[in-house]
């Protein structure tokens, strides 16, 4: 009878240890997915900030004789199989009263009183940035920001 009790105790110990190992592996899986999602989200945030800076440069170098820049899309970046894409819509330009650019932007330009000689005006940007792997969209961020080009 003693040998049979030893086998049952060994089986119970194996089941107990395997149950604990399943729980440990489950938490390790959840943790690794969280780290991967956080990494993609942070990379997407960095790409969004870069898209804002590239848009400000595009506004600065845009030929204003043809009107105001209304949309900008920086080149996509692919890192480790994940493609980062951004679309920037310039919804409004806040330009100083009496400026030449105000006359060139009849649809998006709004007049403001001159407050400083440092800037000609400001631009309201609506930025959408997304990270995708193939056809699957992983993360998406939308931000509105008022920038001084």
C-alpha positions in Angstrom: 0.0 0.0 0.0 2.9 2.4 0.7 4.2 2.2 -2.9 0.8 3.2 -4.3 0.6 6.3 -2.0 4.1 7.4 -3.3 3.0 7.2 -6.9 -0.1 9.3 -6.1 2.0 11.9 -4.3 4.4 12.1 -7.2 1.6 12.6 -9.7 0.1 15.3 -7.5 3.5 17.1 -7.3 4.0 16.9 -11.1 0.5 18.3 -11.6 1.1 21.1 -9.1 4.5 22.1 -10.6 3.1 21.9 -14.2 0.2 24.1 -13.2 2.5 26.7 -11.8 4.7 26.6 -14.9 1.6 27.2 -17.1 0.8 30.3 -15.0 4.4 31.6 -15.3 4.4 31.1 -19.1 1.1 32.8 -19.5 2.4 35.9 -17.6 5.6 35.8 -19.6 3.6 35.8 -22.8 1.4 38.7 -21.6 4.5 40.7 -20.6 6.3 40.1 -24.0 3.2 41.3 -25.9 3.0 44.4 -23.7 6.6 45.2 -24.4 6.2 44.8 -28.1 3.0 46.9 -28.2 4.7 49.6 -26.1 7.7 49.6 -28.5 5.5 50.0 -31.5 3.5 52.8 -29.9 6.6 54.7 -28.9 8.1 54.4 -32.4 4.8 55.6 -33.8 4.9 58.6 -31.5 8.4 59.4 -32.6 7.4 59.2 -36.2 4.5 61.5 -35.6 6.8 64.1 -34.1 9.1 63.7 -37.0 6.2 64.2 -39.4 5.3 67.5 -37.7 8.8 68.7 -38.1 8.9 67.7 -41.7 5.6 69.5 -42.3 7.0 72.7 -40.8 9.9 72.5 -43.1 7.6 71.9 -46.1 5.6 75.0 -45.1 8.7 77.1 -44.8 10.0 76.0 -48.3 6.5 76.0 -50.0 6.1 78.4 -52.9 3.4 80.8 -51.5 2.6 82.2 -55.0 0.6 79.0 -55.7 -1.3 79.3 -52.4 -1.0 77.7 -49.0 0.1 74.2 -48.4 -3.0 72.2 -47.4 -1.7 68.7 -47.1 1.6 67.0 -46.5 2.5 63.3 -46.3 6.1 62.5 -45.3 7.7 59.4 -46.8 6.8 56.1 -45.1 9.4 54.4 -42.9 9.7 50.6 -42.6 11.6 49.2 -39.6 11.6 45.5 -38.8 8.7 44.8 -41.1 6.5 47.5 -39.5 5.5 50.4 -41.8 4.9 53.9 -40.2 2.7 56.2 -42.2 1.6 59.8 -41.5 -0.9 62.2 -43.1 -0.8 65.8 -42.1 -3.7 68.2 -42.9 -3.1 71.8 -42.4 -6.5 73.0 -41.4 -5.8 76.7 -40.6 -3.1 79.3 -41.0 -3.2 82.2 -38.4 -1.5 85.0 -40.3 -0.8 88.6 -39.3 -3.2 91.2 -40.6 -1.9 92.9 -43.8 0.5 90.1 -44.8 0.8 89.0 -48.4 0.3 85.4 -47.5 -3.1 86.2 -46.0 -4.3 87.2 -49.5 -2.8 84.0 -50.9 -4.7 81.8 -48.5 -8.3 82.7 -48.9 -9.7 79.4 -47.7 -7.4 78.4 -44.8 -6.0 81.8 -43.7 -7.3 83.7 -40.7 -6.1 87.2 -39.7 -4.6 87.8 -36.3 -3.3 91.0 -34.8 0.5 91.3 -34.9 1.9 90.6 -31.5 5.5 89.9 -32.2 8.0 90.4 -35.0 9.4 86.9 -34.3 6.8 85.0 -36.3 4.7 85.6 -39.3 1.9 83.4 -37.9 0.9 79.9 -36.8 -0.5 76.8 -38.4 -3.0 74.4 -37.0 -2.1 70.8 -38.0 -4.1 67.6 -37.8 -1.7 64.7 -37.9 -2.7 61.0 -38.3 0.1 58.5 -37.8 -0.3 54.7 -38.1 1.9 51.7 -37.7 1.0 48.6 -39.8 2.4 45.2 -40.6 1.1 44.1 -44.0 -2.6 44.8 -44.1 -2.9 44.8 -40.3 -3.0 48.1 -38.5 -1.2 47.8 -35.2 -1.3 51.4 -33.7 -2.9 54.6 -34.8 -2.5 58.1 -33.3 -4.3 61.3 -34.2 -3.1 64.7 -32.8 -4.0 68.3 -33.4 -1.3 70.8 -32.7 -0.7 74.5 -33.1 2.8 75.2 -34.5 4.8 78.3 -35.2 6.6 77.7 -38.5 
